[in-house]
Amino acid sequence: MLAKGSSPSAGRPTYRRDAPGRQATYQVADETFGGLCAVAAIAVSVGAKSLNRIPTAWINRLTGLILLALALRAAFAAAAG
């Protein structure tokens, strides 16, 4: 049941139709894209610096653990429906 004044698409990208027959265009805030680019740039910078200090085997293990955790989360979410 939705609360008064809420919509089922809250938190999802919205779309609008400009004219009949045209494809829907998604509107994404510029701030979101700018923030994503900033986070990606920081991650690349930190990752490049850490390659000199952290052994590659540790990085591979950490990456594997993160991917395993994400796979388990996805599996549980799919099983829950």
C-alpha positions as CSV (number, residue, x, y, z in Angstrom):
1,M,0.0,0.0,0.0
2,L,1.4,3.4,-1.0
3,A,1.5,6.3,1.5
4,K,-0.5,9.3,0.6
5,G,1.3,11.5,-1.9
6,S,3.8,8.8,-2.9
7,S,4.2,7.2,-6.3
8,P,5.2,3.7,-7.3
9,S,8.2,5.1,-9.3
10,A,9.7,7.0,-6.4
11,G,13.5,6.8,-6.6
12,R,13.5,5.5,-10.2
13,P,14.4,7.5,-13.3
14,T,11.4,9.3,-14.8
15,Y,10.6,9.5,-18.4
16,R,8.4,11.7,-20.5
17,R,7.0,11.6,-24.1
18,D,7.7,14.7,-26.1
19,A,5.1,13.8,-28.8
20,P,3.0,10.9,-29.8
21,G,5.1,8.2,-31.5
22,R,8.5,9.4,-30.1
23,Q,10.5,7.2,-27.9
24,A,10.6,8.0,-24.2
25,T,13.6,10.1,-23.0
26,Y,15.1,9.5,-19.6
27,Q,15.9,12.5,-17.5
28,V,19.0,12.0,-15.3
29,A,20.2,14.8,-13.0
30,D,23.5,16.4,-14.0
31,E,24.6,16.3,-10.4
32,T,24.3,12.5,-10.4
33,F,26.5,12.1,-13.4
34,G,29.0,14.6,-12.1
35,G,29.2,12.8,-8.8
36,L,29.6,9.5,-10.5
37,C,32.5,10.8,-12.6
38,A,34.2,12.2,-9.4
39,V,33.9,8.9,-7.6
40,A,35.3,7.0,-10.6
41,A,38.2,9.5,-10.9
42,I,39.0,9.1,-7.2
43,A,38.8,5.3,-7.5
44,V,41.2,5.2,-10.5
45,S,43.6,7.5,-8.8
46,V,43.7,5.5,-5.5
47,G,43.8,2.2,-7.4
48,A,46.8,3.3,-9.4
49,K,48.7,4.5,-6.3
50,S,47.8,1.3,-4.4
51,L,49.3,-1.0,-7.1
52,N,52.8,0.1,-5.9
53,R,52.1,-0.6,-2.2
54,I,49.7,-3.6,-2.1
55,P,50.7,-7.0,-3.5
56,T,48.7,-8.1,-6.6
57,A,47.6,-11.4,-4.9
58,W,45.9,-9.4,-2.1
59,I,44.1,-7.3,-4.7
60,N,42.9,-10.4,-6.5
61,R,41.6,-11.9,-3.3
62,L,39.9,-8.7,-2.2
63,T,38.3,-8.4,-5.7
64,G,37.2,-12.0,-5.5
65,L,35.6,-11.5,-2.1
66,I,33.7,-8.5,-3.2
67,L,32.4,-10.2,-6.3
68,L,31.4,-13.3,-4.2
69,A,29.5,-11.0,-1.8
70,L,27.7,-9.3,-4.7
71,A,26.8,-12.6,-6.3
72,L,25.4,-13.9,-3.0
73,R,23.4,-10.8,-2.5
74,A,21.9,-11.1,-6.0
75,A,21.2,-14.8,-5.4
76,F,19.3,-14.1,-2.2
77,A,17.4,-11.2,-3.7
78,A,16.4,-13.4,-6.6
79,A,15.3,-16.2,-4.3
80,A,13.3,-13.8,-2.1
81,G,11.4,-12.6,-5.2
